[in-house]
Amino acid sequence: MTSPPRSVPHAATAPQVSILIPAHNEAAYIASCLQAVFASDPLPEGQQGEVLLLANGCNDATVANARAAFAAARAEAPHWHLTVLDLPEGGKLKALNAGDAVARGRVLIYLDADVTVDPALIGQLTRALSTDQPRYASGTPQIAPAQSALTRAYGRFWTRLPFVQQGVPGFGLFAMNRAGRRRWQDWPDIIADDSFARLSFSPSERIKLPGKYHWPLVEGFRNLTRVRRRQNAGVAELAETHPKLLENDDKANPNWRETLHLFGQDPSGFAAYALVTLAVKTPLFRSTQRWTRGR
């Protein structure tokens, strides 16, 4: 049973922006995530924003750390408010449904708890989605510094792929307006919620913004392989359960000329990416966990 939201008093006017952060045992990351949000540039025209922490099945200090981060930032970020939904049961999709049920903003931003945003991004998302037409948007992803040399090489190459450079992938952070969110009811119980959201919009309805956000890759060969396998399983599941959405997919693999160019730019990154791609096709690192996170 969902516990009632606990929050600080809200402003008299409803917030124009809702940031929904699903979090399961993210005590090590949530303070940095929230500090970056609260340090964002002021919202357009003095608008108010709410952050909904969707703590699902947490048995660590995620909630306490989130409240502490908000308390520390409150004086300098009076236009932001924090609401905590402390949900006893784990599960990202159930948490998103619970958050959507109470979110009040006209713009909905879905943010992973281990992601940090640059100051300009939230305002850019808000302006881009201030329309009555269904729209989806994300920022420009940056790979957070990694400890593993393989992860650094893999991430460096991956960010050069055409889909990341030219598309609006939305991993770690994506947003939409209310008109866009009305395209479905509850979030389906699937692996690839980010792909589901992105493909619910045509390429012409998706907006990539220059504001940056920083997304961590998992560390090491085994974890990269497991997560890539999970991503592939998510795509296959989406094709089986929601095949019409694939008509909106503009993701294309690089052709041989582009591949040669990428190899010439970064041979070690190419090798790291190819190694993980080949390993995904073998059963050596198969995981029985549906929600492999690698950390």
C-alpha positions in Angstrom: 0.0 0.0 0.0 1.3 3.4 -1.0 2.2 5.7 2.0 0.8 9.2 1.7 3.1 11.8 0.2 5.3 13.7 2.6 6.3 17.2 1.5 7.1 20.7 2.4 4.2 23.2 1.9 3.6 24.1 -1.7 3.2 27.5 -3.2 -0.3 28.7 -3.7 -0.1 28.2 -7.5 0.4 24.8 -9.0 3.9 24.0 -10.3 4.5 24.2 -14.0 7.2 21.6 -14.0 7.3 18.2 -12.3 10.5 16.2 -12.1 9.9 12.5 -11.3 12.8 10.6 -9.9 12.3 6.9 -9.3 14.9 5.6 -6.8 15.6 2.2 -5.3 18.5 2.3 -2.8 20.2 5.3 -4.4 21.6 6.8 -1.2 25.0 7.3 -2.8 23.6 9.3 -5.7 20.4 11.1 -4.8 22.0 14.1 -3.1 24.1 15.0 -6.1 21.1 14.5 -8.4 18.9 16.8 -6.3 21.7 19.4 -5.7 22.1 19.7 -9.5 18.3 20.2 -10.0 18.0 22.8 -7.2 21.1 24.7 -8.6 19.4 25.0 -12.0 18.8 28.3 -13.6 15.5 30.0 -12.6 12.5 28.6 -14.4 11.0 30.8 -17.1 8.9 33.8 -15.9 9.1 32.9 -12.2 7.5 29.5 -12.6 7.4 27.0 -9.8 8.7 23.4 -10.0 8.2 20.3 -7.9 10.4 17.3 -7.5 8.7 14.0 -6.8 11.1 11.5 -5.3 9.6 8.0 -6.0 11.4 6.0 -3.4 10.4 2.4 -4.1 11.4 -0.4 -1.8 14.3 1.5 -0.3 16.0 0.1 2.8 18.9 2.6 2.9 19.2 6.4 3.4 17.8 7.5 0.0 14.9 9.3 1.6 16.9 10.9 4.4 19.6 12.1 2.0 17.0 13.5 -0.3 15.3 15.5 2.5 18.7 16.7 3.7 19.7 17.9 0.2 16.4 19.8 -0.1 16.8 21.4 3.3 20.3 22.6 2.4 19.1 24.1 -0.9 15.8 25.5 0.1 16.9 29.1 0.9 18.6 29.5 -2.5 16.0 27.6 -4.5 12.6 28.8 -3.2 10.9 28.0 -6.6 11.5 24.3 -6.0 9.5 22.0 -3.7 10.1 18.4 -2.8 7.5 15.6 -2.3 8.6 12.2 -1.2 6.5 9.1 -2.1 8.0 6.4 0.2 6.6 3.3 -1.6 7.1 0.0 0.3 7.3 -2.1 -2.8 10.2 -1.9 -5.3 9.6 -1.5 -9.0 10.3 1.4 -11.3 7.2 1.3 -13.4 4.9 1.1 -10.4 6.8 4.1 -9.0 6.3 6.0 -12.2 2.6 5.3 -12.2 2.4 6.5 -8.6 4.3 9.6 -9.4 2.2 10.5 -12.5 -0.9 10.2 -10.3 0.1 13.1 -8.2 2.3 15.2 -10.5 0.8 18.6 -11.2 3.2 20.1 -13.7 2.4 20.9 -17.4 5.9 19.6 -18.2 6.9 16.2 -16.9 10.6 15.4 -16.6 11.7 11.8 -15.8 15.1 11.7 -14.3 17.2 8.8 -13.1 18.5 9.1 -9.6 22.2 8.7 -10.6 22.0 11.5 -13.3 23.1 15.1 -12.8 21.9 18.0 -15.0 23.7 21.2 -16.0 22.1 24.4 -14.9 20.5 25.4 -18.2 18.8 22.1 -19.1 15.6 22.2 -17.0 14.7 25.7 -18.3 15.4 24.6 -21.8 13.1 21.6 -21.4 10.4 23.8 -19.9 10.5 26.3 -22.8 10.6 23.6 -25.5 7.6 21.7 -24.1 5.4 24.8 -23.5 3.1 24.0 -26.3 -0.3 22.4 -26.8 1.1 20.0 -29.3 2.5 16.6 -28.1 6.2 16.9 -27.7 9.1 14.9 -26.2 12.5 16.3 -25.4 15.9 15.4 -23.8 19.2 17.1 -23.4 22.7 16.3 -24.7 24.1 13.3 -22.8 27.6 13.2 -21.4 29.2 10.0 -19.9 30.2 10.6 -16.3 33.8 9.8 -15.5 34.4 6.1 -15.1 37.0 4.1 -13.1 37.3 1.2 -15.6 39.5 1.9 -18.7 37.2 -0.4 -20.7 34.1 1.6 -19.6 35.8 4.9 -20.5 36.7 3.6 -24.0 33.3 2.0 -24.5 31.5 5.2 -23.4 33.8 7.4 -25.5 33.0 5.5 -28.7 29.3 5.0 -27.9 28.7 8.8 -27.6 30.1 9.1 -31.2 27.5 6.8 -32.7 25.0 8.5 -35.0 22.0 7.7 -32.8 23.6 9.5 -29.8 25.0 12.4 -31.9 22.0 13.1 -34.0 19.0 11.5 -32.3 17.2 12.1 -29.0 18.0 8.9 -27.1 16.6 10.0 -23.7 18.5 7.4 -21.6 18.7 8.7 -18.0 16.5 11.8 -18.7 13.5 12.4 -20.9 10.6 14.8 -20.8 7.2 15.4 -22.3 4.3 17.8 -22.0 0.9 16.8 -20.8 -0.4 16.5 -24.4 2.3 13.9 -25.0 1.7 12.0 -21.7 -1.9 11.5 -22.6 -0.9 9.1 -25.4 -1.0 6.2 -22.9 -2.5 5.5 -19.5 -0.4 3.6 -17.0 3.3 2.8 -17.8 3.4 -0.8 -19.1 5.5 -3.4 -17.1 8.3 -3.6 -19.6 12.1 -3.3 -19.5 12.7 -0.4 -21.8 10.5 2.3 -20.4 12.8 5.0 -21.9 12.4 3.5 -25.4 8.7 3.1 -24.9 8.4 6.8 -24.1 10.7 7.9 -27.0 8.9 5.8 -29.6 5.5 7.0 -28.5 6.5 10.2 -30.4 7.4 10.5 -34.1 10.9 11.8 -34.9 9.4 15.2 -35.8 7.9 15.4 -32.3 11.2 14.8 -30.5 13.4 17.7 -29.5 17.1 17.5 -28.6 18.4 20.4 -26.5 21.9 21.7 -26.0 21.8 21.6 -22.2 23.9 18.7 -20.9 23.2 15.9 -18.4 25.7 13.5 -17.0 24.9 9.8 -17.1 27.1 7.0 -15.5 27.9 3.8 -17.4 28.3 0.6 -15.4 31.9 -0.4 -14.6 33.8 -3.2 -16.4 33.3 -5.8 -19.1 31.0 -8.1 -17.3 28.6 -5.4 -16.2 28.6 -3.7 -19.6 27.8 -7.0 -21.3 24.9 -7.7 -18.9 23.4 -4.3 -19.3 23.7 -4.4 -23.1 22.0 -7.8 -23.1 19.2 -6.3 -21.0 18.9 -3.4 -23.4 18.6 -5.9 -26.3 16.0 -7.9 -24.4 14.0 -4.6 -23.9 14.0 -3.8 -27.6 12.8 -7.4 -28.4 10.1 -7.1 -25.7 8.9 -3.8 -27.1 8.8 -5.2 -30.6 6.6 -8.1 -29.4 4.3 -6.1 -27.1 4.1 -2.7 -28.9 5.1 -3.3 -32.5 3.4 -0.2 -33.9 5.8 2.0 -31.9 8.7 0.7 -34.0 7.4 2.8 -36.8 8.7 5.8 -35.0 12.2 4.4 -34.6 14.8 6.5 -36.5 17.8 4.6 -35.0 20.1 3.3 -37.7 23.3 1.4 -37.5 26.3 3.2 -39.0 27.1 2.2 -42.6 30.6 0.9 -43.5 31.9 4.3 -44.3 30.7 5.7 -41.0 32.1 2.7 -39.2 35.6 3.2 -40.8 35.5 6.8 -39.9 34.6 6.0 -36.3 37.4 3.4 -36.1 39.8 6.0 -37.4 38.7 8.5 -34.8 39.0 6.1 -31.9 40.5 2.6 -32.5 40.6 1.6 -28.8 37.0 2.8 -28.3 36.0 0.8 -31.3 37.6 -2.3 -30.0 35.9 -1.9 -26.6 32.5 -1.5 -28.2 33.0 -4.4 -30.5 34.2 -6.6 -27.7 31.1 -6.0 -25.6 28.8 -6.3 -28.7 30.3 -9.7 -29.5 30.1 -10.9 -25.9 26.4 -10.0 -25.8 25.8 -12.7 -28.4 27.3 -15.4 -26.2 25.7 -17.0 -23.1 28.7 -16.5 -20.9 27.4 -13.5 -19.0 23.7 -14.2 -19.1 21.8 -12.8 -16.1 18.5 -14.1 -14.7 17.8 -10.6 -13.3 15.3 -8.6 -15.3 16.5 -5.2 -14.0 20.3 -5.6 -14.3 22.0 -2.4 -13.1 25.6 -3.6 -12.7 26.2 -1.7 -9.5 
